Amino acid sequence: MPILDVQNLSFTYAGVARPTLREVSLCLQPGDFAILTGETGCGKTTLLRLLKRELAPQGTQEGAILFQGQSLATLSSRESAARIGFVFQRPEEQIVTDRVWHELAFGLENLGIPEKEMRRRVAEVAQFFGLEDSFDRHPDQLSGGKKQLMNLAAVTAMEPELLILDEPTARLDPIAARNFLSAVERLNRETGMTILMAEHRLEDSLSRANQLILMDKGRITAAGEPRQVCAAIPQGSALEGALPAATRIWRGLGAAGECPLNTGEGRAWISKWLPKHGEASERQKLEEQKNAKAPPVPALSFHQVSFRFSREGQDVLRSLEFDLLPGEIFGILGGNGSGKSTLLRAAAGLIKPYSGRIRFFGKEQKEYRHGTLRHEGVAMMPQDVQTLFLRPSVREELKDSGLRAEELPFDIHHLLDQHPYDLSGGEQQLVGLAKVLAVKPRLLLLDEPTGGLDASWRGKIQEVLRGLRQEGMTILMVTHDAEFAAETADRCGLLFRGRLEAVDEPHAFFARGSYYTTPVSRLAPGCVTVAEAVQTLKREAGQ
């Protein structure tokens, strides 16, 4: 018997004319690990929330959702809470207590689990997920990766039979994301727990799954074994960009042999396809020519900037030196907790360093008083874009900002009548970016601008940022998306313990990296994008 059987499910949000889901059918067997992917706004989050009764949005629903042969609507509140687990995209949305161990015990307490049993389960999940050292800490003291592991541990302590995850790695750096996915894979492999996970980042997740489900405009368009589904995706499809780098290179070189899904398989396939490939890969050097003229006045300059959140705490920014040139797109990468968001907040004037100087276009930050920094053209889109939303519809949000949808460099007409909180994570990013662009900034600060966006929308955001740069805007972005940074930024830097330890143009930056690099760089040394790798490998093969 299937553990989950969705039959012809359609759903329309209250007050919205067009349905979000259209006759969706899917079936999961016990022990499946299924990845659900599709373009931003295709209905993934809506579908997942309908599978968790407590999170179901308001609207009109048709069709059936069966859990182990029983209608989801007929489950008792206890059964629904315990047997179906859910992990959100944003770790902070799920945290409710003041200690890690309290968080692990919270769900068990609400289920009325006896204390002896509760202590055993808490101890087990703390050890399974490596949370022993954090057991007595406040959740706010944890990195994003640890917070998400804590949320996963708290949900699995209730021993659900079906675990639903809504883009759980969207806010994590590459290393933390891989650690989280490894923990999910262990749960599936060692406990037999059924997993349904929505993901845009398939690079490290797809090879762990036994089923790939594609969604488009509210419908399931394909489902099955990942290699078969990947091979069947039409050339030029918007979903191509979501595939692992090894899969995209395989498709770009003719799709001969078995489809590779990860770096190891990709290397093995390349070695067969091109026996001489390897250390002889040609490196393309794209270093910019030195300009003999005097350098321009930086749009943003940090000089010996240090910051800590409390007098007794450690420095988050440590004597930071950094210049951002006018008309430049600069990408900052680094682990969760390295200080990236703090750097942006300091640049936006939201926090004040205890030492050092920050300048904007040659003018000291302290000379900007009473909100004049914003009026002078500095705007920031925070990682949690929900903090920007104040109105009950996207239309009213734009009106408040003095914007019309027609003026935006991307199309969000189909979102205008929806409540911002009903949007998918990616759609919220777009509305947040629209509100920030309303002030027509000279310096734009972006915290994870592609978080929750599919590959197609990442490409559109890339075009938007390039267009803004062409118009003279300077952009500083924090991102975990190495591939996006490689294809978009003029320079990139790695922030570690509050300092920029490496700054270079993207090709040199990523080609030299081992961990903070693009997936392509691991497959084809000297290349950082799929297009570059395909071109180089064809040249080496004499094609």
N, C-alpha and C positions, 0 to 999 in steps of 0.2 A: 504493500500500500504506500502511495506517495506520502511524504511528510507534509508537502505543500502542493496544493492543486488549485491554480487560479483559472477560472473558466469564464471567458468572454466578459471580462471586467471592463466596465466603462465608468468614468467619473467626470463630473463637471462641478467646478467650484461654485459656491453660492454667489449669485450676482454676476456670474460670467456666462456668456452665451455659448462659447465654444468649449467642447469637452477637452479635458487634459489627457485622459486615457480613453482609448478606443478599442474595445473588444480584445483586451489583453488576455492571453492564455499562456501559462507556463506551469511546468511540473518539476518538482525536486524530489529525488529519492533520498532516504536516510543515508547520511554520510557524504552527500554531494558537497562540492565546493564550487559554487557558481559565481562568476563575475558578470555583473550587469553594467553595460556601458552604452553610451549614446551621446548625442550632442547636448550641450547645455539647453535646458528647458524642454527636453523631450518627454519628461514625465517620470524620471527615475525616482526622485525623492517622493513625489506623490504616491507612486506605487508602493514604495517601501513603507511609508507611513500608514497606508491602508492595511498593510499586513500586520501592523502593531496597533491593535484596537485603541489603545489609550492615546495614540498620536494621530489618529485619523482626522483629516481636515473636514470642515463643514462643507457639504455639498450633496449632489445627487449621485447615488451609486447604483449601478446595475451589474448583474452577473453574480458569480459566486466565488467565495474564497474558502477553501476547505483545508483544515489543519488536521492531519491524520484522519481524514474522512469525515470530520465533524465541521459544521459551519463555524467560522470564526466568531460569529455573533453569539453563538450559544455557549461559548466557553465562559466559565465563571471568572470573576475578576482575579482571583488567586491563580487560576490556571493560565490566564492570559499573561499575567505579570511574570510568572515563574518559567513557563515553558517556551516563551518567545522572547529572546533578548534583543536589545537594540542599542547600537553605539552611534552617537552623532558625529557630524563632521567637525564641529567646533568643540574641543575638549571642555571648555569652560561651561558650556550649556548643560552639562550633565553632572557637575559637581555641586553637592548640596551641604556638605559638612566641613568641619574645620581640621580634620586629621585624616591621614591616609587610611588608617585602620578603621576609623569611623565610616569612611566611604565604602570600604570593603564589606562592612557589616550592615550598612543601612538597608539594603534590599532584603537581607535575611531577617532583620528585626521586623520589617513590615510584613513579612510572610509568616511571622510567629515561629520561626525555627528555634528549637530548644537551645539554650546557651551552650551546652557541651558540643552539640553538632555545629553550631555557628562558629565556635572557636576553631574547631577542626577545619572547617571549610575556609575560614579566613587565613589560617596558617598555610593551608595547601596552596591557595591561589597566590598568596604573597611570595611564596618560594617559587612557584611555577613561573611567575612573571618577573622575578628578580626585584621585588619591592621591599625586601627585608630592611635594607639600609634607609629606606624612606618611610618606614612604618609609622613613626611618631611625628613626621613632619606635616606642616600645613600644606595643602595642595598648591597654594600660590608659590611655594618655594620650589616646585618641581618644574623641569623643562616641559615643553609641549609634548615631547615624546613620552616622558614619564607620566604626564597627566593622562594621555590617551591609553597607555598601558594600565594605569590605575582604573580608568573607566571600564576597560575591557575585563579586568580582573573582577571588578564589582558586579558586572553583569553575569559573568560566567560562574561566580560563586553561587548564584541561584540555580545553577545546573540546567540551563535551558536546552531544549532539544533542537531549536532553530535559532541561529544567531544571525541578525540582520545588521549590516554595517553600511552607513551612508557616507561614502567617500572619507573614510577615517584617516587617510594619510594626507589629505589636502593641505593641512596646516603644518606638516612635519618636514624637516630637512631630509635629504636623501638617506642619510645613515639611520636616523630615527625611523623613517618610513620602512626601511628594510628590516629593522629590528621588530617593528610592530607586525609586519606581514609574516615574519618568521614565527612570531608567537601565535598568530591566527592559524597558520599552516600546522603548527604543532597541535593546536586544539582539535583541528579537523582530523589529523592523522592519528593522534594518540587517544582521543576520547570518542571519535566517531561523530562529533557534533556537526550538524548540517549548517553550512555557511552560505549566505547570500549577501554579496558585497557589491555595492555600486562603486565604480572606480573610473576616473579618467586616466589615471597613471597606470598603464598596463605593463610598463617596463619590468617591474619586479614582482607583479602579482599574477600575470597570466599563466606562467609556467607552473604555478602552484595549484591551479584550478583544473577541474575535470569537465567544466561546462562554461561556455561563453554565450551570453545572451545579448543580442543587439537590439537597441530600441531606437525608434525614429518617429517623431511627431505623434507620440502617444501610443504607438503600436510596437509589438514585438515583431521584428523583421527576420530574425534568424536566431537559432539556438542549437547548440550541439557541442561536440568535441572541439576544443579551441583551434587545433591545427586546421581542421576542415573548415570551420567558420572563417578563419583568417584567410585561407586560400580562396574562399568563395567571394570575399568582399570585392566589388567591382573596382577597377582602376579609376582613380580620380574621385572616389567616394570621400565624403567629409570624414568618415571613420578611419581612413587610412592613417591619418596623422596620429591617432591614438595607439596604434600598434607598437610593439617593442621595436627598437632600432634594428635588431637582427632580422625581424620579419619584414620590415620595410626595405632593407637592403636586399633580402632574398627576392622580394617582389620586383624591386627595381632592376635586378640582374636576370630576370627571366623566370623566376619561380620554378627552378628545376630541383628535383629531389624533395626530401621531407622538409616541411616548413619549420625553421628554427624559432623558438619562443624566448630564448634568453641568451646572454652573452656567451656562455660556454658552448651551447649548441650552434650559435652563430659563428664562432671561431672554427669549430669543427667543420661546418658547412663550407666556409670560405676556403679552408685549407684543401678541401676536396675540389671545389670549383676552380680554385687558382692555386695549384701546388706551390708555386714560387712566392705566394703572398706571405708576408710576415714581416721580418725585420727590414726587408728591402722597400717597404712602403715609402713612396715619395712624400716628403714633407713640403707643404706649401707655406712659404713665409710671407705673411701679409703685414709686416711691420711698416708703419707709416713713416714717410720721409720727414726728416727733421726740418722744422720751419725756422728759417734764419731770422725771422722777425721776432720782436719782443713778444713774449707770451701775453695773452689778454688777461684782463683782471678777472679772477675766478668768479663765477656766479655764486659759489658757496665755498667757504674756506674754514677749516677747523685747524686751529693751532694749539697744540699741547692741551687739548680738551680732556678733562677728567670729570666723571660723574659717578655718584653712588646714591642709592635711594635712602640710606640712613647714615648717621654719623658713625655708627658702629659697623656698618656693612662694608663689603668689599667693593672696589671700584668696578663698575660695569663698563665704562669707557676709561681707557688708561692712556693719558698723554697722546690722544689721537691726533694724527696729522693727516690732512686730506684736503685736496683741492678739486673742485668740480668746475670744468670749463664751460663757458657759455655755449649753448647749442649742442650740448653733449648728452647722450644717454649713458648713464653709469649704473651698472648692476652690482649689487653687493650680495654675496653669498656667505654662508656660514651656518653652523649648527644652531638648533634651538637653544636660546640662552646665551648666545655669543655677544649680544648687544646690538643686533641689527635694528630692531624696533626702537630701542633707546636712542640710537644715533638719529633716526628719523624724527623722533619727538624733540630731540635737542635742536635739530635743524629747523623744525617748525616753530620753535620758541615755546613749546609746551612744558619743557622742563629747563631748569637753569643749572649748568655745570658749576662745580665749586671752584674750578680753575680752568685757565685757558681762554681763548678768544674764538668767537664765531663771527664771520663776516658774510654779508650778502651784497654781491656786486660792489665790493670794496667798502661797504659801510658796516660799522660795528652793530652786532645784534642788539646791544643794550641801548642803542640810539632809537630803536623802534619801540614806541610806547603806545599803550592803550589800543592795541589791536591794529596798529598801523602796518605791522608786518604783513598781515593778510591783504590790506589795501595796496601794499606795494607789490603784490603779485606772488606771494608764497602760499601754496595750497597743498594740503596733505589728504590722501585717501587712506584711512586706517585699515588695518587687517580685518577688524570686526566692523564691516560697513553698516551693520544694523544700527550702530550708534548715530548714523547720519539720518535715519528715517524718523520723521515726526508726524507724517500724515497717513490717512487710511487708504490712499491709492497712489500709484506711481504718477498719475496725471497731476495730482495735487502737489506731490513732491517736486515735480518739474516746475509747476506754476510758482511755488514758493521761491524757487531759485531763479525765477525770471527766464525760464527756458521753454522752448517749444521743441517737441520731438523732432521736427523737421530740421532743426539746427544742429543736431548731433551727428558726429561722424560714424554712427552705427544706428541700426534700426531697432527700436524697442516699442514700436506702435502696438504690437500684440500684447504688451504688458501693461498698458496704460490704465486699465480698469481693475487691475489686481492690487491687493494689499501687498506692500513690500515684503511682509513677513511670510506671505504665501509663495514667494518666488523660490526657485532653486538657488543654491549657493552661487552658481555662476551668474544667474540673472541678477541677483543682488549686487554682485560686483559691477555689472554694467550700469545699473541705476546709480550706484555710489560714484562711479567714475563720471557719470553725467553731471551729478551735483557738484563735484569738485571742479570740473571743467567750466562750470557756470561763472566762476570768478575770473576766468581768463588769466590764469597765472603765468608769470614769467618763469618761475621755478616750481615744478610739479614733483611732489614727494609721494611715492607709491609703496605701500606695504603689501606685498604679495598680490600684485595686480592680476595674476592668472589663477589664483586660488579658486578651485571649483569650476574652472572653465575647461571645456573640451578642446581637442586639438584644433578644430575649425575656428572656434572663437579665439583661441590663443593667436592664431594667424591674423584674425581681424584686429585684435588688440595691438599686435605688432605693427600692422599697417597704420593704425591710429597714432601710435607713439611716433613712428617714423614721420608721419605727416605733421604732427605737432612740432617735432624737431626741425623739420623743413621750414616751418613758419617761425623758427627762432626760439622755441621753448626749450628750456633746460630740464632734464628729467633725471631724478635719482630714484632708483627702485631697489627695494629689498625683495629677493626672490629665492625660492628653493628650486625653481625650474631651470636647471642648467641649460637645457636645450633652448629654451626661450631666451635666456641671457646671451647664449652664444650667437643666436641669430638676430638679436635686436640691439644689444648694447655696443657702444663704441669702445668702452673699457669695462673691465670687471675687476673686483677686488674680493679677497677672502678675509672676513672679519673673524678674528680668534682672540678671545679673552680681552675684548675691547680695543683691539688694534687691527689696522689693516696690514696683514703680513705679506700679501702679494697683490700687486696691481699690474695689469697688462692688458693689451688688446685681446679680444676674445679668443682668437685662434691660438696665440701663444699661451694664454692663461689656461685654457682647457686641455690643450695638447700635452702640457706638462703635468697636469693633475693626475692623481691616482684614484682619489675618492670623490672629490668635488670636481667632477668632469662630466662630459656627456656620455651616454651609453655607447655612442659611435666610436669615441676615442678608445674604448676598451676593445672594440672589434677590429678597427683599422687604425693602427697607430699613425699619428700625424693628421688624421681627419677628425673634425668635430661635428659635422652635420651629415645626415643621410645622403643628401644630394652630392656632397663632396666625396663621400666614401664610394658611392656608385660610380661617379665619374672617374675617380682614381683607380678603382678596381677594373673598370672597363679598359682604361688606358694600359694598365699592366698586363691585361689579357690580350692586348692587341686588337680590341674591338673598336 
